[in-house]
Amino acid sequence: MFEELPSLCPIQFFGISADCLFLAKGTLKPDKRYLLPSTSDLLDEETFADVYAAWNFEKLSFLIDVRIPFSKIGEDDIRKGDSVELFIDTRDLKSKGTVSRFCHHFIFYPAAVQGFYGREVTRFRNEDVHRLCHPEDLTIGPRLKSNSYTLEIEIPAQCLTGFDPMSFPRLGFTYRINRTEGMPQNFAVSSEEYIIEQHPASWGTLKLIEQER
């Protein structure tokens, strides 16, 4: 008699990558050219947010459009409230099994927490570390409506150890969009299957495209 095998998510059989287009100037707008594909169907999740991404040599820009109302901040556990987590590996080191100095974990909120709307919270497991960026260096523009909210996020190059688009035009990348009620929305890898903040090799890939389209 065969043992029952654990279920496998289809996305576990291949890596996910997406184009991240160059933004010459200005702020990122909800333009479909910059919209990242949703992987929710592959992860058996609900899509409740659109995520736009762009880059230039000075920064990474993100626009998170969440189609549910802001409820609360999870004070004891951020995953039990509304927040957006971005995970970035500036070298896309899929062969490395632990968090390196090139890995970054940022959290952003629709409302201020201790005076800031975002911060870096990367946790390293060895001596391969970088200094965490100061929350004041991050630019976050929250816009709350009655039934939705938007976060405009800019992460300057100085906050991204190893960011060198000319030599390394790929980023390891995933996100987790938390909500007060219901499961989160992820990109490329399910946070129900992996402790994603500890396993950068499981993250997807953003390909940094030099030309605007």
N, C-alpha and C positions, 0 to 999 in steps of 0.2 A: 504494500500500500504506500503510495507516494505521500510525502509530507506536504502540507499546504505551504506554498511559496508566498512570500510577502508580495503585495501588489507593487508594481513599478509604474511610476509616472512616465508617460511617453517622452517627456523632455530630458529624462535621465540618459537617453540613448545618444544624444547629440548636444553639442554646445550651441548656445544662442549668441548671435552677434547682431549689431545694429549700427547703422551709419549715424555719426554725430557731425553735423555740418558746421562749417566755419561761419562765425558771425563777426563781420568786419567792424561794426560800430553799433551803438545804441543798446537797448535792452531787448531781451528775448520776448517775442509776442506769440500768441497762440496760432502760429502758422503751421499748416500740416506738413510742410517740408521738414520741420524740426521735431515732429511728433514721433516718439519712440513706439515701436509696435507693442501691442499688448500680448503677453504670454499667458494670460489668465485661463484660456481654454485648455492649454497644455498642462497647466498646474491644477486644473479643476477648481478654479477660484472665480469669484465675481469681480468684474471690472467696474470700479466706481470712481476712477480717477484717470485723467489723461496726463501724461508726462512728456514734456518737451525738453530737449537738450541741445546745447550749442557750445562752441568753444572758440577761443582765439588764444594768442600767445600770452595774454594777461590774465585769463580767467576761464573757468567753466561756468556756464549759465544754465539754470533749470527753471522751468515754469511748471508748477504742479497745480492742476485744476481738479479739485475734489468735488464730486457731485453729491455730497451729503452735507448736512449742516454741521458746523463745529459744535461739539457738545462739552468736552472738558479736557483738561490735561491730566494724564495719569501721574499723580504726584509720587506714589511709591513704586509704580511700574509703568513706564512710558507706553508699553504695549497695551495697557488697559485704558488708554485715552487716545486723543487725536494727535498724531504727529507723523512726520516723514523722516525716514532714515535713508541716507545715501551712503553707499559703500564703494570706494574707489581705490584701485590699485594702479598706480601710475606706470607700472611696468608689465601689468597683465601676466604675472608669473604663475601660470597654471600648474607648473611642476613643483611649486613650493607649497608644502602642506600647512604652514603656519603663517600667522600675520607677520609681515616684514615691515621695515621702515617705510616702504613704498605704499603701504596700505593705510587707508583713512576711513573712519566711521564718523559721520556727521549726523546730528539730530536737529530737526527744525520743527518749530511749533507755530500754531495759528495765534497764540497769545504769549505774552512775555513770561518767561520763567526766570526768576532771580534777575530781572532786568534785561534779559536777552531773549531773542527769538531763535537762536541756534547756537550750537557749540560742537566742537570735536570731542569725541569720547573714546577714541581708539584705545583698545586694551591689547598690549603686547604680551607675548608669552616667553620672550627671551630677551637678550641684550640688543637685538637688532631693532632699534627704536628711533623715533624722531620726537622733537618737541611739539606738543599739541599747540595748535594755533589759538590765538586769543579770540574770544567771541566777538570782540569789537572789529576784527578784521573781516568778518563775514557780513555780507549785505543781504538782508531779508526784508521783503516787502509783503506783508500779509494783507489780504483783502477779504473781509468776511461779509457774506450776504445771508439772507434768512434761510436759504436752503442749500448753500454751498460755500466754499472758500477757496482762495487761490494763494499760493506762496510763490513769490518771485525770489529766486536764490542766485547769488553770485559768490563763487568761491575763488578768491584770487590765487594766482600761481604761487605766491609766497606761502600759501597754506597747504600746498600740495608737494610734498617731498618727492623729488625725482621727476617732476612734470617737465617733459622735454619733447614736445610734439614732433620736432624735426627728426630726432633720433628714435623715438618710441611713439609712433602714431597710433597706438592702441592702448586702451584703458581696460583693466578689469572693472566690471561695474555690475551692481545690482541695487535694488531699492526695496524698502518695505514701507508701505503706507498703512499706518495703524488707525483704527477707529474704535470708538468707545463700545459700540455694539457690532458684533460680527467679526469674521476673520479678516486678516490683513490682505492687501494686494501686494504681490511680489513681481519681480522681473527675473526671468531666467531660472530661478531656483526657489523652491518652496522653503520657507522658514519653518514649516511644520515637519519637513524631512531632515533639514540640516540646521545646525547652529551657525547661521551664515556669517556672523561676525567673527567666527573662529576658523572658517574654511574658505579663504579667498580663491582657492583653486576651483570652487564650485560656481563662482560668479560668472556672469555673461561677459561679453566684450563690446566695447564701443570703439568703432573705427573712426578716427579723426580725419574727416575729409576736408581738404584744404580749400576747395572752391565752394562758394555759395551757389545754390541752385535757384 
